[in-house]
Amino acid sequence: MFSPSRSLAARPVYLALFIIPLSLFAACGGSSSAGSGSPGVLATAARSAEDTLSVLLMARDVAVGDARVPIVVLLSDEDRTRLDDRLSNLSFNYRHADEESFSPLPGVVWRPWPVRGGAYTGAPEFSRPGVWEFQVSFDDGGRTRVGSSFLQVEQDSSAPGVGDAAPVTVTRTASTADEVRLISSAFVPDPAFYAISLDEALGNGRPTAVLFSTPAFCVTQTCGPQLEALGELRNLHGDRMDFIHVEIFDNIREMLDTGDSSIGRVAQPVKDWGLITEPWTFFVDANGTVAARFEQFTTLEELSEAAESVLSAS
């Protein structure tokens, strides 16, 4: 598994920025305890005796406007018990740090994942940049447990937003299984994901779904399942739109052969798209405009809704 703690000082600054959020995500697996945080990172707020929930926000690159924020909720007990699929017992609210009162978080849905249980997704609308607080309450048999977490919202995101022109960049292609193994870390790479370069797909008048991920070195362990979910979607819509997987690292074969993630070189398309976390999935319409974007693991249901929307508009 990709270890973000190894030799950061010796690695490019870009890569250090890229993997820090992933190390914070790993906390939802119980490998580290939640503590106080500062604006600009995904951090759980300091807890008092009354604040007995840990709230982990699985989004890093968030800007003003509509957003999608995956959320993991845990008890602050020794076992860090996850409160999965407990929507009827949970209340989600949010506010800007300058506001006194909270508003209900819109569109909260429980999303089961193939690994790590799953996450709730909320659909907040951020009216302005700054620090936003997310508060979750849990009705625990008559006792109310509360926890908060904070998220820095920027005026503009680093990655392309909905309505932006998709960056036209060349991605690596392959036509045989042996060639694909040189450019993909997928356990069983599918050549169909590498048949066309992204720059060509963006210019052929068809919608495109593009996934940026590194299945073999993914801290969250969701990159492989994400590629599989996109493969299921391609089986449904591959005749009407293009599907592309872009590996995060340029020298993935060298990394796999040595087992050394510290030698990874971030691929140029990842830089061109301004990605600071992974996995990321984008849907681009036939005119080359970003129609939907998803940070972190995204269920087949969510992907299908995005695909149907972009296809109906084409």
Backbone bond lengths (Angstrom), bond angles and torsions (degrees), N, CA, C in turn:
res aa  C-N    CA-C-N  psi(-1)  N-CA   C-N-CA  omega(-1)  CA-C   N-CA-C  phi
1 M - - - 1.466 - - 1.508 109.99 -
2 F 1.278 116.71 141.83 1.452 121.86 -178.62 1.509 110.10 -62.14
3 S 1.322 117.78 124.69 1.457 121.94 -177.87 1.506 110.32 -107.36
4 P 1.367 118.38 107.65 1.459 120.35 -174.96 1.509 113.67 -72.17
5 S 1.326 118.94 -8.39 1.461 120.64 -175.80 1.519 113.08 -87.24
6 R 1.313 117.95 -4.49 1.460 120.48 -172.60 1.511 111.52 -86.64
7 S 1.327 116.05 121.38 1.458 123.89 166.55 1.514 114.30 50.74
8 L 1.332 117.84 44.19 1.457 119.95 179.91 1.514 111.90 -62.55
9 A 1.319 116.20 -35.59 1.462 119.20 -176.85 1.514 112.07 -62.90
10 A 1.330 115.45 -28.79 1.463 119.39 -177.02 1.512 113.08 -90.93
11 R 1.344 116.72 -1.30 1.440 119.96 -175.37 1.519 110.34 -103.56
12 P 1.326 118.13 161.92 1.460 120.75 -179.60 1.518 111.10 -58.90
13 V 1.330 115.93 148.77 1.452 120.66 179.72 1.516 110.33 -57.18
14 Y 1.334 117.33 -40.83 1.462 120.55 -178.62 1.516 110.94 -58.06
15 L 1.329 116.16 -43.95 1.450 119.71 -178.18 1.519 110.67 -66.31
16 A 1.330 117.34 -36.77 1.452 119.56 177.72 1.520 110.55 -61.56
17 L 1.323 117.37 -43.09 1.459 120.83 177.79 1.520 110.20 -64.25
18 F 1.311 116.30 -35.50 1.452 122.48 -175.27 1.520 111.98 -65.63
19 I 1.334 117.57 -38.50 1.452 119.12 -170.56 1.512 114.62 -100.12
20 I 1.329 118.66 -14.57 1.456 118.50 -179.93 1.516 112.39 -57.67
21 P 1.341 120.59 -46.68 1.456 119.39 178.44 1.519 113.10 -60.64
22 L 1.337 117.97 -31.76 1.446 120.19 -179.81 1.521 111.15 -67.28
23 S 1.315 118.10 -33.93 1.456 120.05 178.01 1.516 110.82 -66.92
24 L 1.333 116.95 -32.22 1.450 119.97 177.12 1.515 110.91 -70.87
25 F 1.342 116.69 -36.00 1.461 120.16 177.91 1.520 110.29 -61.14
26 A 1.329 117.05 -36.49 1.456 119.99 -176.34 1.512 112.00 -60.35
27 A 1.324 117.94 -19.33 1.457 120.27 179.75 1.507 112.16 -61.14
28 C 1.334 118.05 -24.73 1.457 118.88 -177.35 1.513 111.13 -70.46
29 G 1.315 117.57 -12.55 1.448 119.85 174.94 1.513 112.89 -86.59
30 G 1.327 117.26 0.11 1.448 121.31 176.48 1.510 113.92 89.59
31 S 1.329 117.18 11.08 1.454 119.18 -176.18 1.516 112.91 -80.84
32 S 1.349 116.91 -15.55 1.451 119.25 177.46 1.500 108.82 -147.62
33 S 1.317 117.48 156.68 1.452 121.27 -177.06 1.498 110.68 -89.25
34 A 1.354 116.35 149.86 1.454 121.04 178.70 1.507 109.55 -80.32
35 G 1.336 114.49 146.26 1.451 118.19 -179.94 1.496 110.14 -144.76
36 S 1.331 116.79 -161.70 1.448 119.66 -178.95 1.509 109.65 -73.56
37 G 1.330 116.12 153.77 1.450 120.27 -177.35 1.502 110.99 -134.43
38 S 1.325 115.80 171.95 1.448 121.81 178.28 1.510 108.76 -124.95
39 P 1.334 118.29 155.30 1.459 119.93 178.85 1.520 111.21 -57.32
40 G 1.344 115.20 144.13 1.448 119.87 177.16 1.510 113.34 103.92
41 V 1.338 117.38 -12.76 1.449 120.65 175.97 1.513 107.95 -129.18
42 L 1.352 114.92 164.15 1.443 119.32 176.85 1.517 107.26 -84.26
43 A 1.308 117.55 104.91 1.442 119.82 -174.39 1.508 110.35 -140.07
44 T 1.323 116.36 148.57 1.445 121.56 179.00 1.518 109.46 -88.44
45 A 1.319 116.85 138.30 1.453 120.68 -177.44 1.514 111.11 -68.15
46 A 1.343 116.18 154.32 1.450 121.30 175.55 1.521 109.07 -60.57
47 R 1.339 117.48 141.70 1.447 122.01 -173.79 1.526 111.17 -108.07
48 S 1.329 115.88 140.24 1.448 121.57 170.09 1.518 107.52 -100.51
49 A 1.316 116.74 -174.06 1.459 119.95 -179.76 1.523 111.50 -62.31
50 E 1.348 116.02 -30.34 1.462 119.80 -179.58 1.520 112.57 -83.31
51 D 1.316 116.46 -24.76 1.462 120.81 -178.27 1.516 109.15 -92.90
52 T 1.326 116.07 91.83 1.452 119.90 -171.41 1.525 112.99 -116.27
53 L 1.309 115.38 29.29 1.457 120.43 172.47 1.524 109.19 -120.83
54 S 1.311 116.18 148.48 1.459 121.77 168.09 1.521 107.54 -105.59
55 V 1.316 115.86 127.12 1.451 121.91 -177.95 1.523 108.21 -117.28
56 L 1.328 116.82 118.61 1.453 121.91 -177.58 1.520 109.17 -111.88
57 L 1.314 116.17 120.40 1.457 122.18 179.46 1.523 108.96 -95.47
58 M 1.322 117.04 117.98 1.454 121.98 -173.89 1.526 111.72 -96.23
59 A 1.309 116.04 47.91 1.462 121.70 175.10 1.514 107.38 -139.54
60 R 1.311 116.38 144.61 1.459 121.42 -176.61 1.526 111.90 -126.08
61 D 1.318 115.82 -40.38 1.462 121.10 -173.90 1.527 108.63 -104.48
62 V 1.329 116.53 85.28 1.461 122.52 -172.07 1.522 108.96 -123.99
63 A 1.339 115.96 138.00 1.464 121.13 -177.41 1.519 110.25 -131.04
64 V 1.320 114.74 172.35 1.461 122.04 178.86 1.529 109.22 -57.68
65 G 1.330 115.37 139.33 1.457 121.77 -179.19 1.512 111.12 117.35
66 D 1.324 116.14 -163.51 1.461 121.33 178.98 1.526 109.69 -72.97
67 A 1.323 116.12 142.88 1.464 120.27 -177.30 1.525 110.05 -143.32
68 R 1.304 114.47 168.10 1.470 122.88 172.46 1.519 107.01 -125.10
69 V 1.339 116.27 122.43 1.457 120.63 -177.53 1.529 109.41 -125.13
70 P 1.336 118.38 110.10 1.466 120.37 172.44 1.532 110.03 -73.13
71 I 1.320 116.01 141.19 1.462 121.61 -174.86 1.515 109.57 -134.34
72 V 1.315 116.72 132.51 1.462 122.76 172.64 1.524 107.87 -113.17
73 V 1.328 116.54 134.20 1.470 122.08 -178.34 1.519 108.41 -119.55
74 L 1.336 115.12 131.52 1.462 121.12 -179.36 1.518 109.65 -134.19
75 L 1.340 116.04 150.74 1.446 120.32 167.85 1.519 109.11 -71.75
76 S 1.301 116.39 147.78 1.465 120.06 179.35 1.521 110.47 -90.17
77 D 1.323 116.26 43.43 1.457 120.80 176.95 1.521 109.48 -93.72
78 E 1.293 115.88 -179.97 1.463 120.03 -177.07 1.520 111.63 -62.43
79 D 1.336 116.65 -33.28 1.457 120.79 -178.50 1.524 113.08 -87.52
80 R 1.351 116.59 -6.79 1.467 121.36 -177.06 1.529 110.28 49.28
81 T 1.321 114.65 56.10 1.458 122.08 -176.82 1.520 110.96 -62.74
82 R 1.326 116.44 127.79 1.459 121.67 -179.97 1.528 109.73 -78.45
83 L 1.313 115.35 139.37 1.463 121.28 175.79 1.530 108.52 -101.13
84 D 1.308 114.95 68.74 1.461 121.39 -178.41 1.524 110.59 -82.79
85 D 1.325 115.42 142.27 1.463 122.34 174.18 1.534 111.73 52.08
86 R 1.326 115.43 48.09 1.476 121.22 179.98 1.529 109.79 -124.00
87 L 1.302 116.99 38.23 1.452 120.98 -172.07 1.523 112.59 -59.07
88 S 1.339 117.03 -33.83 1.461 119.67 -178.04 1.523 112.01 -68.62
89 N 1.334 117.46 -18.72 1.459 121.36 -179.22 1.523 113.38 -104.65
90 L 1.329 116.30 1.13 1.454 120.23 -174.88 1.524 110.91 -117.20
91 S 1.324 115.34 148.33 1.459 122.36 175.21 1.518 108.36 -127.53
92 F 1.337 117.32 128.02 1.455 123.30 -176.65 1.527 109.34 -113.45
93 N 1.332 116.52 128.16 1.459 121.76 179.29 1.524 109.44 -138.87
94 Y 1.335 116.27 160.95 1.461 119.57 179.02 1.517 110.00 -151.77
95 R 1.350 114.72 161.54 1.460 121.13 178.52 1.518 109.73 -163.19
96 H 1.330 115.49 156.75 1.463 120.29 170.27 1.518 108.16 -72.22
97 A 1.322 116.46 150.13 1.469 120.25 -176.59 1.522 112.45 -60.07
98 D 1.339 118.16 -23.25 1.462 121.29 -179.85 1.525 112.88 -85.52
99 E 1.322 117.35 -8.16 1.462 120.44 -176.88 1.524 111.03 -92.82
100 E 1.324 116.23 149.95 1.459 120.99 -179.29 1.521 112.62 -86.63
101 S 1.323 117.32 -34.86 1.457 120.07 -174.50 1.517 111.29 -111.69
102 F 1.328 114.42 154.45 1.457 121.75 178.29 1.521 110.33 -90.99
103 S 1.333 115.75 157.00 1.456 123.32 170.91 1.526 108.34 -119.01
104 P 1.333 117.41 149.15 1.466 118.87 177.27 1.524 110.92 -60.88
105 L 1.314 116.28 137.94 1.465 121.00 177.20 1.524 108.72 -75.66
106 P 1.331 118.26 119.84 1.470 119.99 -177.00 1.526 112.75 -71.16
107 G 1.316 114.87 153.96 1.456 122.82 166.01 1.512 116.16 62.69
108 V 1.335 118.29 32.88 1.468 119.56 -178.88 1.529 109.90 -74.72
109 V 1.321 115.63 126.14 1.461 122.93 -179.17 1.526 108.28 -135.54
110 W 1.325 117.36 140.94 1.457 120.99 171.59 1.523 109.26 -82.20
111 R 1.347 116.24 128.68 1.459 121.99 -178.97 1.523 110.01 -119.69
112 P 1.327 119.03 106.32 1.468 119.74 175.14 1.518 111.14 -67.98
113 W 1.329 115.63 135.68 1.453 122.02 177.40 1.528 109.63 -109.59
114 P 1.319 118.01 157.06 1.470 120.05 178.04 1.519 112.87 -71.69
115 V 1.345 117.56 -15.52 1.463 122.30 175.76 1.521 107.81 -136.52
116 R 1.318 116.59 157.74 1.468 123.15 175.90 1.524 113.27 58.21
117 G 1.314 118.14 23.66 1.448 121.02 172.27 1.506 114.49 82.69
118 G 1.323 116.81 -62.53 1.440 121.02 -178.49 1.510 111.48 147.27
119 A 1.321 116.09 -166.39 1.457 121.28 -179.40 1.519 108.86 -157.12
120 Y 1.313 115.49 156.17 1.453 120.82 168.24 1.536 107.25 -85.16
121 T 1.312 116.47 144.73 1.460 119.44 172.42 1.522 108.96 -118.10
122 G 1.315 115.17 133.09 1.445 121.67 174.95 1.510 109.92 -113.39
123 A 1.336 116.34 158.86 1.462 121.52 -178.30 1.526 109.78 -122.30
124 P 1.334 117.36 68.25 1.466 119.83 -178.74 1.518 112.08 -70.25
125 E 1.305 115.40 155.22 1.452 122.07 170.26 1.516 107.50 -114.98
126 F 1.325 115.98 112.22 1.454 121.02 -177.52 1.527 109.18 -91.53
127 S 1.315 115.89 115.72 1.464 120.94 -175.28 1.517 113.10 -82.56
128 R 1.317 116.95 -17.47 1.464 120.09 -178.30 1.524 109.41 -159.98
129 P 1.319 116.27 159.53 1.470 118.96 179.40 1.518 111.01 -74.10
130 G 1.328 115.22 168.50 1.454 121.02 178.45 1.512 111.15 126.14
131 V 1.317 115.60 -167.85 1.458 121.87 -179.11 1.530 109.41 -87.87
132 W 1.312 115.99 128.96 1.463 122.53 177.31 1.530 109.25 -116.84
133 E 1.311 114.99 138.17 1.469 120.98 179.44 1.524 109.85 -102.72
134 F 1.331 114.97 133.12 1.462 121.92 173.64 1.525 107.62 -110.39
135 Q 1.325 116.24 125.94 1.464 121.33 -179.05 1.524 109.38 -118.93
136 V 1.323 115.61 132.95 1.460 121.35 178.72 1.522 108.42 -121.90
137 S 1.341 116.19 132.93 1.466 122.61 176.32 1.521 108.64 -114.80
138 F 1.322 116.17 142.45 1.461 122.28 -177.59 1.519 109.05 -127.46
139 D 1.327 116.10 121.19 1.456 121.88 176.16 1.522 108.42 -82.75
140 D 1.321 115.49 100.29 1.460 122.19 -174.79 1.528 109.59 -103.07
141 G 1.326 115.35 70.31 1.455 119.90 177.29 1.513 113.63 62.64
142 G 1.320 117.26 42.79 1.456 120.88 179.85 1.510 114.04 100.32
143 R 1.316 116.99 -17.29 1.459 121.57 175.86 1.519 108.44 -103.22
144 T 1.306 116.77 129.82 1.457 120.99 179.68 1.520 110.27 -96.27
145 R 1.308 115.63 121.62 1.461 121.87 176.03 1.526 108.11 -105.28
146 V 1.304 116.67 140.35 1.463 121.34 -174.28 1.520 109.88 -132.97
147 G 1.311 116.74 142.84 1.462 121.88 174.19 1.516 110.04 -148.07
148 S 1.313 116.02 154.51 1.469 121.14 179.94 1.517 110.47 -132.37
149 S 1.320 114.93 157.57 1.451 122.22 173.64 1.517 107.82 -147.20
150 F 1.335 116.47 158.03 1.458 121.08 -171.76 1.525 110.64 -123.24
151 L 1.317 115.08 145.58 1.456 121.46 -177.74 1.523 109.42 -135.50
152 Q 1.324 115.82 130.31 1.459 121.22 175.76 1.532 109.19 -83.52
153 V 1.312 116.42 121.86 1.460 122.33 178.34 1.526 108.45 -106.81
154 E 1.326 116.56 126.69 1.454 121.56 -178.29 1.534 110.40 -96.82
155 Q 1.299 116.27 164.42 1.457 119.97 175.49 1.526 110.26 -65.74
156 D 1.316 116.29 -40.62 1.460 122.42 177.44 1.512 109.05 -132.35
157 S 1.316 116.48 146.34 1.457 120.40 179.57 1.519 110.62 -84.52
158 S 1.309 115.62 160.49 1.462 120.48 176.13 1.527 110.23 -72.45
159 A 1.329 116.46 -45.15 1.465 121.13 176.70 1.520 109.80 -78.37
160 P 1.320 117.59 157.36 1.470 119.69 177.76 1.526 111.49 -57.67
161 G 1.326 116.38 139.52 1.442 121.52 178.30 1.512 111.34 -98.34
162 V 1.320 115.73 169.81 1.458 120.59 176.62 1.528 108.65 -61.20
163 G 1.327 116.23 129.43 1.449 121.76 -177.19 1.514 113.94 97.22
164 D 1.343 116.65 -13.27 1.462 120.51 177.30 1.527 110.42 -81.38
165 A 1.312 115.81 155.46 1.463 120.73 172.48 1.526 108.59 -71.86
166 A 1.305 116.53 131.76 1.461 120.57 178.20 1.524 109.66 -68.43
167 P 1.343 118.60 130.92 1.462 120.32 178.36 1.530 111.40 -59.48
168 V 1.301 115.66 127.92 1.466 120.94 -179.77 1.527 107.76 -86.45
169 T 1.303 115.63 109.25 1.460 120.57 -175.42 1.519 110.03 -139.90
170 V 1.310 116.00 147.66 1.463 121.72 179.14 1.518 109.54 -79.81
171 T 1.320 117.05 131.46 1.464 121.75 174.49 1.523 109.37 -118.78
172 R 1.307 116.02 157.20 1.454 121.20 -174.08 1.528 110.53 -73.17
173 T 1.312 116.03 142.67 1.458 122.26 -178.87 1.519 110.08 -124.26
174 A 1.327 115.55 161.95 1.461 122.21 177.93 1.515 108.33 -157.35
175 S 1.330 116.01 154.61 1.459 119.73 -177.18 1.522 113.11 -120.52
176 T 1.333 117.82 -14.42 1.462 120.88 179.38 1.519 109.87 -122.89
177 A 1.322 115.32 163.05 1.459 120.04 -179.61 1.528 111.22 -60.93
178 D 1.322 117.72 -39.41 1.463 120.88 179.70 1.523 111.11 -65.35
179 E 1.333 116.48 -40.31 1.465 119.36 178.75 1.524 111.41 -66.94
180 V 1.327 116.53 -38.55 1.464 120.50 -179.29 1.522 110.81 -63.15
181 R 1.315 118.29 -36.88 1.470 121.28 -179.02 1.519 112.18 -64.03
182 L 1.319 117.31 -17.87 1.461 120.71 177.51 1.519 112.40 -80.35
183 I 1.334 117.25 -16.98 1.461 119.47 -173.52 1.528 113.19 -127.07
184 S 1.338 117.53 1.84 1.458 120.66 -178.82 1.515 110.43 -135.33
185 S 1.339 116.10 142.96 1.457 120.65 176.82 1.519 111.63 -101.17
186 A 1.333 117.60 9.28 1.461 120.98 176.95 1.526 109.60 -61.40
187 F 1.346 116.24 144.08 1.463 120.27 -177.51 1.519 110.59 -61.85
188 V 1.326 116.56 -45.23 1.469 121.52 173.93 1.526 106.82 -125.97
189 P 1.318 117.88 84.91 1.465 120.31 -174.61 1.516 112.00 -66.19
190 D 1.316 115.78 139.42 1.459 122.64 -179.81 1.523 108.45 -102.75
191 P 1.335 118.02 116.67 1.472 120.29 -178.45 1.526 113.86 -56.70
192 A 1.326 117.82 -22.61 1.465 119.76 -177.96 1.530 111.89 -62.48
193 F 1.334 117.88 -26.63 1.457 121.03 179.76 1.532 112.76 -77.27
194 Y 1.329 116.77 -9.48 1.465 121.03 -174.18 1.525 111.02 -125.94
195 A 1.338 116.30 20.28 1.461 120.68 -175.09 1.512 113.06 -79.88
196 I 1.336 117.48 -21.88 1.456 120.88 -176.39 1.520 109.11 -138.87
197 S 1.324 115.81 140.96 1.465 120.82 177.47 1.526 109.33 -75.13
198 L 1.319 116.18 149.90 1.455 120.71 -176.68 1.525 111.81 -60.61
199 D 1.334 116.95 -38.01 1.467 118.45 -179.95 1.526 111.49 -63.50
200 E 1.325 116.96 -35.50 1.455 120.47 177.60 1.528 110.87 -70.19
201 A 1.327 116.30 -41.91 1.460 120.17 -179.40 1.524 111.29 -62.82
202 L 1.317 116.56 -38.17 1.458 119.95 -177.95 1.526 112.51 -71.48
203 G 1.317 117.18 -12.67 1.455 120.23 -178.71 1.508 115.26 -111.52
204 N 1.345 117.21 6.63 1.469 118.21 -174.59 1.526 113.99 -100.15
205 G 1.337 117.78 5.79 1.454 120.53 175.85 1.510 115.28 80.53
206 R 1.347 117.42 10.20 1.458 121.80 176.65 1.525 109.30 -112.66
207 P 1.333 117.94 151.36 1.470 119.44 172.53 1.525 110.28 -65.12
208 T 1.319 116.00 158.68 1.465 121.81 -177.81 1.523 110.00 -136.68
209 A 1.322 115.71 138.24 1.462 122.15 168.42 1.520 106.84 -112.06
210 V 1.330 117.21 125.86 1.463 120.72 -178.64 1.522 109.45 -128.86
211 L 1.319 114.73 130.46 1.463 122.94 179.38 1.521 109.57 -112.81
212 F 1.326 116.40 126.64 1.461 122.96 172.62 1.526 107.45 -104.07
213 S 1.329 116.80 115.79 1.464 119.80 -178.29 1.517 109.66 -164.54
214 T 1.340 115.26 164.81 1.460 120.93 176.91 1.526 108.48 -132.14
215 P 1.338 118.10 88.77 1.462 121.36 -172.57 1.526 115.28 -53.41
216 A 1.319 118.46 -38.59 1.461 120.17 -175.09 1.519 113.57 -79.04
217 F 1.320 118.25 -21.42 1.456 120.87 -174.39 1.528 112.36 -124.38
218 C 1.295 116.58 26.33 1.457 122.42 -175.70 1.525 110.07 -84.64
219 V 1.324 116.94 118.70 1.457 121.39 -178.95 1.524 111.11 -59.75
220 T 1.322 116.95 -41.42 1.459 121.07 -175.39 1.521 113.11 -76.39
221 Q 1.332 117.68 -10.77 1.458 123.41 -177.78 1.532 112.51 62.90
222 T 1.327 116.42 19.90 1.462 119.67 -178.90 1.527 112.88 -106.28
223 C 1.322 118.32 -6.38 1.468 120.19 -174.50 1.526 112.15 -68.65
224 G 1.328 117.11 -40.61 1.456 120.22 176.08 1.522 111.38 -63.64
225 P 1.343 117.85 -52.06 1.471 119.17 175.78 1.524 113.42 -58.44
226 Q 1.340 117.38 -32.64 1.460 119.30 177.93 1.518 111.13 -65.73
227 L 1.320 116.24 -40.62 1.465 120.28 177.99 1.526 110.63 -65.75
228 E 1.330 116.43 -37.16 1.460 119.97 177.64 1.528 111.06 -64.98
229 A 1.334 116.34 -41.33 1.464 119.99 178.69 1.527 110.67 -63.10
230 L 1.346 115.64 -40.09 1.459 119.08 178.58 1.527 110.21 -66.84
231 G 1.335 116.63 -32.65 1.454 120.00 176.16 1.517 112.18 -64.37
232 E 1.331 116.39 -39.13 1.465 119.85 175.95 1.521 110.61 -62.77
233 L 1.323 115.87 -39.33 1.458 119.69 179.13 1.525 110.87 -67.34
234 R 1.332 115.93 -38.27 1.461 119.43 178.76 1.531 110.87 -63.66
235 N 1.329 117.04 -34.25 1.460 119.78 177.59 1.529 111.58 -61.79
236 L 1.321 115.80 -27.63 1.460 121.01 -178.87 1.530 112.52 -86.73
237 H 1.345 116.38 -36.62 1.464 120.04 -169.76 1.527 113.83 -126.79
238 G 1.323 118.09 10.61 1.455 120.23 -175.11 1.511 114.86 -63.25
239 D 1.324 117.05 -18.11 1.458 119.83 179.03 1.523 111.93 -83.44
240 R 1.354 117.31 -8.16 1.463 120.24 -175.05 1.527 113.52 -120.81
241 M 1.334 116.89 -12.20 1.457 120.13 179.70 1.509 109.72 -152.42
242 D 1.329 116.20 162.47 1.461 121.76 -178.52 1.525 110.66 -94.27
243 F 1.329 116.06 146.22 1.458 122.71 179.12 1.528 108.34 -126.44
244 I 1.327 115.83 125.76 1.467 121.08 -174.41 1.527 109.68 -132.60
245 H 1.319 115.72 136.59 1.469 121.58 170.37 1.521 108.77 -110.26
246 V 1.326 115.97 130.04 1.463 121.81 177.59 1.519 108.15 -115.04
247 E 1.322 116.41 120.05 1.463 121.55 177.43 1.526 109.53 -70.78
248 I 1.324 116.04 142.58 1.464 121.11 -177.13 1.524 111.82 -67.42
249 F 1.319 116.72 -35.13 1.464 120.91 -174.22 1.530 111.39 -109.46
250 D 1.320 114.72 144.40 1.462 121.81 -179.21 1.520 112.56 -75.38
251 N 1.317 116.67 -33.39 1.470 121.40 -174.23 1.524 111.03 -109.28
252 I 1.323 115.76 49.65 1.459 120.20 -172.92 1.528 111.86 -64.36
253 R 1.327 118.21 -34.53 1.460 120.14 -179.98 1.531 110.74 -64.60
254 E 1.325 116.09 -41.22 1.468 120.56 177.77 1.525 110.34 -63.36
255 M 1.318 117.01 -40.67 1.461 121.04 178.95 1.521 111.21 -64.30
256 L 1.329 116.25 -42.45 1.464 119.98 -179.93 1.519 111.69 -67.58
257 D 1.331 116.51 -40.24 1.466 120.02 -178.31 1.527 111.99 -67.14
258 T 1.333 116.30 -35.59 1.461 120.04 -177.80 1.518 112.60 -94.49
259 G 1.329 117.19 -18.59 1.456 120.42 -175.24 1.517 112.57 70.05
260 D 1.325 116.86 18.10 1.464 122.09 -174.15 1.527 109.61 -111.63
261 S 1.321 116.08 104.65 1.464 119.67 -179.23 1.519 112.78 -75.11
262 S 1.329 117.01 -17.77 1.462 119.87 -175.64 1.527 112.73 -70.20
263 I 1.336 117.44 -14.00 1.462 119.86 -178.66 1.533 111.38 -92.62
264 G 1.327 116.92 3.39 1.447 120.73 -176.54 1.523 113.26 -61.29
265 R 1.323 116.23 136.42 1.466 122.98 174.90 1.527 108.26 -112.23
266 V 1.315 115.78 118.20 1.460 119.88 -177.61 1.531 110.11 -61.77
267 A 1.320 116.09 131.10 1.464 121.55 -176.32 1.529 110.82 -69.76
268 Q 1.332 115.43 149.16 1.457 120.89 -177.87 1.531 113.36 -58.52
269 P 1.354 119.84 -40.87 1.469 118.29 178.58 1.525 113.44 -59.72
270 V 1.324 117.03 -33.73 1.466 120.54 178.07 1.527 109.93 -63.96
271 K 1.318 116.04 -40.18 1.467 120.74 176.94 1.533 110.51 -68.66
272 D 1.330 115.74 -42.59 1.464 119.51 -178.45 1.526 111.57 -60.40
273 W 1.331 116.49 -32.81 1.453 121.00 -179.11 1.533 112.52 -90.22
274 G 1.320 117.51 0.54 1.458 121.11 175.23 1.510 114.71 67.02
275 L 1.321 117.84 32.65 1.460 120.61 -174.79 1.518 111.33 -84.14
276 I 1.310 116.66 130.86 1.469 121.89 179.47 1.525 111.77 -117.50
277 T 1.333 117.62 -0.66 1.461 123.28 172.58 1.518 107.58 -141.16
278 E 1.306 116.42 177.59 1.456 121.65 173.85 1.522 107.66 -161.47
279 P 1.333 117.58 153.44 1.464 128.15 4.94 1.532 113.07 -80.38
280 W 1.325 114.97 155.33 1.459 123.92 173.75 1.522 108.43 -128.52
281 T 1.334 116.94 135.57 1.463 122.41 175.09 1.521 108.94 -124.02
282 F 1.325 116.17 131.15 1.466 122.01 179.96 1.523 109.81 -124.07
283 F 1.328 115.24 144.45 1.459 122.04 169.78 1.521 107.46 -114.29
284 V 1.321 115.55 126.50 1.465 122.37 -177.55 1.520 107.97 -117.23
285 D 1.327 116.66 133.17 1.470 118.99 -177.69 1.526 111.55 -78.75
286 A 1.308 115.82 179.86 1.464 121.22 -174.62 1.513 112.74 -65.76
287 N 1.332 117.33 -17.08 1.465 121.56 178.81 1.527 112.94 -95.09
288 G 1.330 117.08 4.06 1.461 120.38 178.64 1.511 114.04 84.05
289 T 1.331 117.91 19.39 1.460 122.27 179.89 1.522 110.05 -104.26
290 V 1.325 117.12 136.16 1.461 121.10 178.70 1.526 109.16 -64.86
291 A 1.334 116.38 121.44 1.466 121.72 -178.31 1.516 112.54 -101.54
292 A 1.333 117.56 -25.56 1.463 122.08 178.71 1.515 108.34 -159.09
293 R 1.331 116.42 150.09 1.463 120.51 178.15 1.511 108.99 -145.59
294 F 1.331 115.38 144.15 1.450 121.73 -175.76 1.524 109.89 -136.85
295 E 1.310 115.91 119.52 1.455 121.88 174.56 1.520 108.57 -95.39
296 Q 1.328 116.42 136.45 1.467 123.85 -176.57 1.530 110.40 74.22
297 F 1.331 115.53 -178.11 1.464 120.28 -173.88 1.528 110.21 -60.91
298 T 1.316 115.27 140.10 1.460 122.12 -178.87 1.521 108.35 -130.33
299 T 1.319 116.41 129.24 1.452 120.69 -175.55 1.524 111.34 -70.57
300 L 1.326 115.24 160.78 1.460 120.71 177.86 1.522 110.40 -60.11
301 E 1.319 117.46 -35.00 1.463 120.76 178.43 1.529 111.03 -60.64
302 E 1.335 116.57 -45.89 1.460 120.35 179.08 1.526 110.96 -65.78
303 L 1.327 115.90 -42.86 1.460 119.88 178.79 1.524 111.39 -61.70
304 S 1.313 116.37 -41.07 1.460 120.63 -178.84 1.525 111.11 -63.52
305 E 1.331 116.43 -41.91 1.466 119.97 178.56 1.529 110.54 -61.22
306 A 1.331 116.92 -41.27 1.463 120.38 179.57 1.519 111.04 -67.27
307 A 1.326 116.56 -42.43 1.469 120.30 -179.92 1.526 111.07 -62.92
308 E 1.313 116.47 -45.48 1.471 120.16 -178.45 1.525 110.35 -64.18
309 S 1.333 116.56 -36.26 1.463 120.25 179.39 1.518 111.20 -66.84
310 V 1.327 117.16 -45.77 1.468 119.40 -177.12 1.523 110.58 -71.43
311 L 1.321 117.77 -31.57 1.455 120.21 178.47 1.524 111.87 -72.78
312 S 1.317 115.84 -37.22 1.475 118.48 -179.70 1.519 111.70 -68.33
313 A 1.336 116.01 -24.42 1.468 120.02 -179.61 1.515 112.28 -88.84
314 S 1.327 117.22 -6.84 1.469 120.50 -176.51 1.527 111.52 -87.09
